[in-house]
Amino acid sequence: MAFTHKAPNGKTYTLHSLMVKLRGSGVKQTIYYFSPKSGKAAIDNLPKGYKIIHSRRTGLPLLKKG
């Protein structure tokens, strides 16, 4: 079951992760993002060491370390 979060705007978002390769250095890094639709990259749990915050401007959920 994918990790979902209900934002203050009333919409439900699914957490996804994706492994990307940075252009300049070639370092591989995992990025996390919320999407209104569940896709292949959806993950089951909140990553350890992260918490959910909401953008003041848009109200969308974001992940923050700490």
C-alpha positions in Angstrom: 0.0 0.0 0.0 1.5 3.3 -1.1 2.1 6.1 1.5 -0.6 8.8 1.1 -1.1 12.2 2.8 -4.1 14.4 2.9 -3.1 18.1 2.4 -4.9 21.0 4.0 -6.6 21.7 0.6 -8.4 18.4 1.0 -6.6 16.5 -1.8 -4.8 13.2 -1.2 -1.2 12.9 -2.5 1.0 9.7 -2.9 4.7 9.7 -2.0 7.1 8.6 -4.8 10.8 8.1 -5.0 13.2 8.1 -7.9 16.9 7.5 -8.3 18.5 10.2 -10.5 22.0 10.7 -11.8 23.2 14.3 -11.3 24.5 15.9 -14.6 27.7 17.6 -13.5 29.1 15.1 -11.0 27.4 11.9 -12.0 26.5 11.2 -8.4 23.3 9.1 -7.9 20.7 10.6 -5.6 17.2 9.6 -4.5 14.6 12.3 -4.9 11.2 12.1 -3.2 8.0 13.8 -4.4 4.2 13.8 -3.9 1.8 13.3 -6.8 -2.0 13.3 -6.9 -1.8 10.0 -8.8 -0.2 6.7 -7.7 2.4 5.5 -10.1 5.2 2.8 -10.4 7.5 4.9 -8.3 5.1 5.0 -5.3 6.7 4.0 -2.0 5.1 2.4 1.1 6.7 4.3 4.0 7.9 7.7 4.8 11.7 7.7 4.6 13.6 7.6 7.9 14.7 11.0 9.0 12.1 13.0 7.0 8.9 14.8 8.0 6.1 16.3 6.0 5.6 20.0 5.8 3.3 22.1 3.6 4.2 24.9 1.3 2.9 28.2 2.7 2.2 29.5 -0.8 0.5 26.5 -2.4 -0.4 24.2 0.5 1.2 21.2 -1.2 3.0 18.6 0.9 6.8 18.5 0.9 9.4 16.3 2.6 12.0 17.9 4.9 14.9 16.3 6.6 14.8 16.4 10.4 
